[in-house]
């Protein structure tokens, strides 16, 4: 089984990843809150500010302290696609 580091010792299975998103929008904050209420939230920030949110196919939501720009290449995503469209 392949595992990818999400920072500070946390590892996830990349084949289980559904979405990698920024934690700044209201819908993502709502997703985090709902996951916490259902006990499906995994806080892998290790006390740091949440910089990325990983949504898994198991309905778990994982918080990471590493920014999207650092996580995207680890999952095989070109970081230039992360630039916002105008």
N, C-alpha and C positions, 0 to 999 in steps of 0.2 A: 504494500500500500504506500503510495506516494503522499508525503505530507509537506506543506509549505508553511514557512515561518510567517506569522503575522506580527512579530515583534515581541521582545521581552520574554522569550521562551514559549510563547503560544504557538501552536501548530494546528492547521486544519487540513482536511482532505480537499484538494482543489476540485475534484469531480463532483463534490456535493454543493459547491458554490452556485447560487442562483444569481445574486446581484452584489455588487460592490459599490456603495454609495456614500456620499458626503452626509454628515449628520446635521447639516445646517437648516434644512427645509422643515417646514411644519409637518408634512406628511411622514417624514422619516422620524421626527421626534415622536409623533403619534404611534408609529410602528414600534419604536423602542419602548414607549410606555405600555402599550398593549402586550408586548412580549414579556415585560417585567411582571405585569399582572397575571399572566399565564404561566409564570416560572419558566419561560423559554429564553430568557436573556442570559448571555454569557459575557461578563465583563472581563476582557483580556487587556485592559489598558494598564493594569498594575499601578493605579493611582495617578496616571497621567490624563491629560485632556483627551477626550474622544476625537479622533481625527478621521476615522473611517468606520463604516458599518457594513458588516458582511451578513447577507441573508442566505441561509442555507436551505436545502431542499427538505430538511427534517423539521422545518418551521422554527428553528432556532435563529436568534438574532445575536450576532457577536460584535462586540465593540472592540476596536483596535486603537492603540495610541499612535500607530504609524499612519502618515498621510497616504492618500490614494496614489500619489505620484511614486511612492516607494513600493506600495503593494501591487499595483497593476502589473509591472514586469514579472513579478513572482508568479502571477497567474497566466502569463503569456499574453498580456494585453499591452499594446503599444501606448506609452504614456501620452503621446501627442493627441490621441483621440479623446483625452480627458479635457481638452480645452473647450470652454463653453462656446457655443455658437451664438453669433450676434444676429 
